[in-house]
Amino acid sequence: MGPRRLLPRDTWRFEDDSVRLDGGFQPFHWYELIYSCATAPVVGCGLLAVRDFASWLRAGHDHAFAYGVSQSGRFLRQFLHEGLGTDEAGRIVFDGVLAHIAGARRGEFNQRFGQPSLTHPLGPAYGPPYTPAGILARSRGATGAPDPGRSPKLMCTNSAAEYWRGDGALLHQDPDTGADLVEDPDSRTYLLAGSDHFGAMPMKDLFPGANPTHALDVAPLLRALFVQLVDWACDATPPAPSAVPTRSEGTAVTREEALATFRDGAVPDPAHLPYTPHIDPDAVGWPLELGRPALALVSAVDRGGNEVAGIRLPAVARPVFAYTGWNPRRPTEGLADVLYEFLGSRLPLQVPSPLPDRASYRDMAVEWARELVGQRFLLERDVDRVVEEALGLYDTRSDGDRSPTA
């Protein structure tokens, strides 16, 4: 995200219901067209529709839960921020909400001329509040105190990619100092270590990343966390403590510090990493004034290059590769080596260590999976699945291997 450069008015024009630019639009650049308009589409009704439909469903059920991924996760954060955790009769709508890979963002879901699918450029809805406490404040009413009759239990889960784009840690850190924040009693936050925004999606291999991709599957972790959310909301069984990078434990570091570990594989240019600027959430003018960057912290990594904070799958805790939430864009002449958005890398272990034979490695993976079950981060039925994932990666390794995993 660099400084804006004004394009002379005589170099572009409206033509055939589109915008034409002399010489054409260049790849990997953002273009903003700012103009006055007579009408605006209605935005915001979707929030009310979800509230009222969920309230109607509750008439025949004891509990209701919401789960959103990426854009729909940001939608749920906006939903709660707008104070829609209760219906028109003052009854709670959702007992529990799980917002996955939404980071600390919301979106243009209730904004004049809003574009709900927008991820860039940033708008007012990407400003504060970032934390779960801030998101839940309006649903709780005037007292602001936790109230099971007014606001839900909230889980926020993120991949490493949300941390690397500069906003994931804002859920639990001070945006200026990076200091750890006191956690709201009605929320939990979890980093799914080493994973990226796209997860196990096969088409990632077609993206123009500089490094091979990985296909770590976090679905088993999400299943277990959702069970914890249900138990928390319905039976008052507290979930496992949050698992995130923290300054107090020495596991939260700057992105530059984490990148210093990587010597084998392409790394992004630290000077061009994305960031979250200070934004006035009530701003209405355009172009939007962007303030100074918030401090972006990520998980520290071990000698091999794998993240040490968060919930770690057996493939990450007992690794044969280094798995990251970042991947630079394939080198492009004349442009900086920036992150390819949302994409992770699979790299050789940065400091190789001797590996056991396959049978011994399987025992190590099973042991770690059992630890996850004991921590309630994994269901018993998913033990074999995550072990097989780790074994599959073990079987693909070879000296100098750079081919994407299946």
C-alpha positions in Angstrom: 0.0 0.0 0.0 1.9 3.0 -1.3 1.1 6.7 -1.7 -1.6 7.7 -4.1 -0.6 9.1 -7.5 -3.1 11.2 -9.4 -3.6 10.2 -13.1 -4.1 13.2 -15.4 -7.7 13.6 -16.4 -6.9 13.5 -20.1 -5.4 10.0 -19.8 -8.6 8.2 -18.9 -12.3 8.3 -20.0 -15.7 6.7 -19.6 -16.4 4.5 -22.6 -19.0 1.8 -23.2 -20.1 1.7 -19.5 -16.5 1.2 -18.4 -13.4 3.2 -17.7 -10.6 3.3 -20.2 -7.0 4.3 -19.4 -4.4 5.2 -22.0 -1.9 2.4 -22.1 -4.2 0.1 -20.1 -4.4 -0.8 -16.4 -1.3 -2.3 -15.0 -1.4 -5.6 -13.1 -0.8 -5.6 -9.3 -1.9 -1.9 -9.0 -4.9 -0.4 -7.3 -6.9 2.2 -9.1 -9.5 4.4 -7.4 -12.2 6.4 -9.3 -13.8 9.0 -7.1 -17.0 10.6 -8.5 -20.4 11.9 -7.4 -23.5 9.8 -7.9 -27.2 10.5 -7.7 -28.5 7.3 -6.2 -27.1 4.7 -3.7 -28.2 1.1 -3.4 -29.8 0.0 -0.2 -27.2 -1.6 2.1 -27.7 -3.0 5.6 -31.0 -4.9 5.1 -29.0 -8.2 5.1 -28.0 -7.6 8.7 -31.6 -7.2 9.8 -32.8 -10.1 7.7 -30.3 -12.4 9.5 -31.3 -11.1 12.9 -35.0 -11.6 12.2 -34.7 -14.9 10.5 -32.6 -16.3 13.4 -35.1 -14.9 15.9 -37.9 -16.6 14.1 -36.0 -19.9 14.0 -35.5 -19.8 17.8 -39.3 -19.9 18.3 -39.1 -23.7 17.9 -35.5 -24.3 19.2 -33.7 -23.8 22.4 -30.5 -22.4 20.9 -29.1 -20.9 17.8 -25.5 -20.5 16.6 -23.8 -18.6 13.8 -20.7 -19.6 11.8 -19.0 -17.4 9.2 -15.9 -17.8 7.1 -13.9 -14.9 5.7 -16.4 -12.4 4.3 -19.3 -14.0 6.3 -17.1 -14.0 9.4 -16.6 -10.2 8.9 -20.3 -9.9 8.4 -20.9 -11.6 11.8 -18.4 -9.1 13.4 -20.3 -6.2 11.8 -23.6 -7.8 12.9 -22.6 -7.8 16.6 -20.9 -4.4 16.3 -24.3 -3.0 15.2 -25.9 -4.2 18.4 -28.0 -6.9 16.6 -27.2 -9.6 19.1 -30.8 -9.1 20.4 -34.0 -8.9 18.4 -36.7 -6.2 18.5 -38.2 -7.8 21.6 -34.8 -7.7 23.5 -34.2 -11.5 23.2 -30.8 -12.9 22.4 -30.5 -14.0 18.7 -27.4 -16.2 18.7 -26.1 -18.1 21.8 -22.7 -18.5 20.1 -20.9 -17.0 17.2 -17.7 -18.4 15.5 -16.1 -16.0 13.1 -13.3 -17.7 11.2 -10.5 -16.0 9.2 -12.1 -12.6 9.6 -9.1 -11.2 11.4 -9.9 -8.0 13.2 -12.0 -6.7 10.3 -15.6 -5.9 9.6 -16.8 -4.7 6.2 -19.1 -2.4 4.2 -22.3 -4.2 5.2 -24.1 -1.1 6.5 -22.5 1.8 4.7 -23.8 4.2 2.1 -22.4 3.0 -1.3 -21.0 0.0 0.5 -19.4 -2.9 -1.3 -19.7 -5.9 1.0 -17.2 -8.1 -0.9 -14.5 -5.4 -0.7 -11.2 -6.3 0.8 -9.1 -3.5 -0.7 -8.7 -0.6 -0.6 -9.6 -0.2 3.1 -12.7 1.7 4.2 -14.1 3.1 7.4 -15.5 -0.3 8.4 -11.9 -1.6 8.7 -11.3 0.8 11.6 -11.9 0.0 15.3 -13.3 -1.6 17.3 -11.0 -4.6 16.7 -11.3 -6.6 19.9 -14.2 -9.0 20.8 -15.0 -6.7 23.8 -15.5 -3.8 21.4 -17.5 -5.8 19.0 -19.9 -7.0 21.7 -20.3 -3.7 23.4 -23.5 -2.5 21.8 -25.3 -5.9 22.2 -24.7 -5.7 25.9 -26.4 -2.4 26.3 -25.7 0.5 28.6 -23.9 -1.4 31.3 -21.4 -3.0 28.8 -21.2 -6.0 31.2 -21.4 -9.6 30.0 -25.0 -10.6 29.9 -26.0 -14.1 28.7 -29.5 -12.8 27.9 -28.2 -10.1 25.5 -24.9 -11.1 23.9 -23.4 -14.4 22.6 -20.3 -16.3 23.4 -17.8 -15.3 20.7 -15.0 -17.4 19.2 -12.5 -15.8 16.7 -10.3 -18.3 14.8 -7.7 -17.2 12.3 -5.0 -18.5 10.1 -1.5 -17.2 10.1 -2.4 -15.2 6.9 -4.6 -12.8 8.9 -1.7 -12.0 11.2 0.7 -11.5 8.3 -1.6 -9.1 6.5 -1.4 -6.9 9.6 -4.7 -7.2 11.6 -5.0 -10.7 13.2 -3.2 -9.7 16.4 -5.3 -6.6 16.8 -7.9 -8.9 18.4 -5.8 -9.3 21.5 -3.0 -6.6 21.4 -2.8 -2.9 21.8 -2.5 -1.5 18.2 0.2 1.0 19.2 2.4 -0.8 21.7 1.6 -4.4 21.0 0.9 -5.0 24.7 -1.3 -8.0 25.5 -4.9 -7.0 26.3 -7.1 -8.5 28.9 -9.5 -11.0 27.3 -13.2 -10.4 27.4 -14.9 -13.2 29.5 -17.3 -14.0 26.7 -14.7 -14.5 24.0 -11.9 -16.8 23.0 -9.3 -16.3 20.2 -7.3 -19.0 18.5 -4.5 -18.9 15.9 -4.4 -22.1 13.8 -0.6 -22.2 13.4 1.0 -22.4 10.0 -2.3 -22.4 8.1 -3.4 -19.9 5.4 -6.7 -18.2 4.4 -7.5 -20.8 1.7 -6.9 -23.9 3.7 -7.0 -27.2 1.8 -8.3 -25.7 -1.5 -6.5 -27.5 -4.3 -6.6 -24.6 -6.8 -3.9 -22.8 -4.7 -1.2 -24.4 -6.8 -2.4 -22.3 -9.7 -1.8 -19.0 -7.9 1.3 -16.9 -8.8 3.1 -17.5 -5.5 6.9 -17.5 -5.4 7.0 -20.6 -3.1 5.2 -24.0 -3.2 1.9 -23.9 -1.4 0.6 -26.2 1.3 -2.8 -27.7 1.9 -3.0 -27.9 5.7 -6.6 -28.8 6.7 -7.8 -27.0 9.8 -11.4 -28.4 9.5 -10.8 -30.9 12.3 -9.7 -28.1 14.6 -12.7 -26.0 13.7 -15.1 -28.9 14.4 -13.7 -29.4 17.9 -13.8 -25.7 18.6 -17.4 -25.5 17.5 -18.3 -28.3 19.9 -16.6 -26.3 22.7 -18.6 -23.2 21.7 -21.9 -25.2 22.0 -20.9 -26.6 25.3 -19.9 -23.2 26.5 -23.2 -21.5 25.5 -25.6 -24.4 26.4 -24.0 -26.0 29.4 -21.7 -23.2 30.8 -18.6 -25.5 30.2 -15.7 -23.0 29.7 -13.7 -23.6 26.5 -10.0 -24.0 26.4 -8.0 -20.9 27.0 -7.2 -18.7 24.0 -4.1 -19.8 22.0 -2.5 -16.8 20.4 0.9 -15.1 20.2 1.6 -13.0 23.3 4.3 -10.6 24.4 4.1 -12.0 28.0 5.1 -15.5 26.8 7.6 -14.2 24.2 5.7 -15.7 21.3 4.6 -12.5 19.6 7.2 -10.8 17.4 7.3 -8.4 14.5 7.1 -9.8 11.0 10.7 -8.7 10.3 11.9 -10.7 13.3 10.0 -13.8 12.0 11.3 -13.5 8.5 14.9 -13.4 9.7 14.7 -17.1 10.3 14.1 -17.9 6.6 17.1 -18.6 4.5 15.7 -21.2 2.1 12.8 -19.9 0.0 11.5 -16.6 -1.3 10.5 -14.0 1.4 8.5 -10.8 1.0 10.2 -7.4 1.0 9.7 -6.2 4.7 9.3 -2.6 3.4 6.2 -3.6 1.4 4.3 -5.8 3.9 0.6 -4.9 4.2 -0.5 -3.1 7.3 -3.6 -1.8 9.1 -3.7 2.0 9.3 -5.5 3.9 11.9 -8.9 4.7 10.3 -11.8 6.8 11.6 -14.7 4.3 11.6 -17.2 7.2 11.3 -15.5 8.9 8.3 -17.7 9.7 5.3 -15.4 11.6 3.0 -13.4 10.1 0.1 -10.5 9.6 -0.4 -10.3 8.2 3.0 -7.5 9.6 5.2 -5.3 6.8 6.4 -3.4 7.2 9.7 -0.2 5.7 10.9 0.1 1.9 10.8 -0.9 -0.2 13.7 1.8 -2.5 15.1 1.7 -5.8 13.3 2.7 -8.8 15.4 2.8 -12.5 14.4 3.8 -15.8 16.0 7.5 -16.4 16.6 8.9 -19.4 14.7 11.2 -22.2 15.8 14.6 -22.9 14.2 12.8 -24.9 11.4 10.5 -22.0 10.6 7.2 -23.2 12.1 5.0 -21.1 14.3 5.3 -21.8 18.0 2.0 -20.1 19.2 -1.6 -21.1 18.6 -3.1 -24.6 17.9 -0.7 -26.7 16.0 -1.7 -29.7 13.9 0.6 -32.7 14.1 2.0 -31.7 10.7 3.1 -28.4 12.2 4.1 -29.6 15.7 6.1 -32.6 14.3 7.1 -31.1 11.0 9.0 -32.3 7.9 8.5 -28.9 6.2 8.0 -25.3 7.4 4.5 -24.1 6.9 3.7 -20.3 6.8 0.8 -18.0 6.4 2.7 -15.9 3.8 3.9 -16.4 0.3 5.5 -13.7 -1.9 4.0 -13.0 -5.3 6.0 -14.5 -8.1 8.8 -12.0 -8.9 7.5 -9.3 -11.3 9.9 -7.0 -13.0 9.7 -3.4 -11.8 7.6 -4.3 -8.8 8.4 -5.1 -5.2 8.2 -8.6 -3.8 4.9 -8.2 -2.0 2.7 -10.9 -0.3 0.3 -12.8 -2.5 -2.9 -12.2 -0.5 -4.1 -15.0 1.7 -1.6 -17.6 0.4 0.9 -19.7 2.5 4.2 -21.4 1.7 5.6 -24.8 2.2 9.3 -24.6 2.6 12.2 -26.9 3.7 12.9 -26.9 7.4 15.2 -23.9 7.8 17.5 -25.9 10.1 17.1 -29.6 9.1 17.0 -32.2 11.8 17.2 -36.0 11.5 13.9 -37.6 10.9 12.8 -40.9 12.4 11.6 -43.8 10.3 8.0 -43.8 9.2 6.7 -46.0 12.0 8.3 -43.8 14.7 7.1 -40.6 13.0 3.6 -42.0 13.0 3.8 -42.6 16.7 5.0 -39.0 17.2 2.0 -37.7 15.2 -0.4 -39.9 17.1 1.0 -38.7 20.4 0.5 -35.1 19.5 -3.0 -35.7 18.2 -3.8 -37.3 21.5 -2.6 -34.2 23.3 -4.9 -32.1 21.1 -7.8 -34.4 22.1 -6.9 -33.9 25.7 -6.9 -30.1 25.2 -10.3 -30.4 23.4 -8.8 -29.0 20.2 -9.5 -32.2 18.3 -12.3 -34.8 18.4 -11.4 -38.4 18.8 -13.0 -39.3 15.5 -10.5 -36.9 13.7 -7.3 -38.4 15.2 -6.7 -40.7 12.2 -7.4 -37.9 9.8 -4.8 -35.5 11.1 -2.2 -38.3 11.5 -2.7 -39.4 7.9 -2.2 -35.8 6.8 1.1 -35.6 8.7 2.1 -39.0 7.2 1.2 -37.9 3.7 3.5 -34.9 4.1 6.3 -37.2 5.5 6.0 -39.4 2.4 6.4 -36.4 0.0 9.6 -35.1 1.5 12.9 -35.5 -0.4 16.1 -33.6 -0.5 15.6 -30.4 -2.5 11.9 -31.1 -3.0 10.1 -28.0 -4.2 6.9 -29.6 -5.6 3.5 -28.6 -4.1 1.8 -31.1 -1.9 -1.4 -32.7 -3.1 
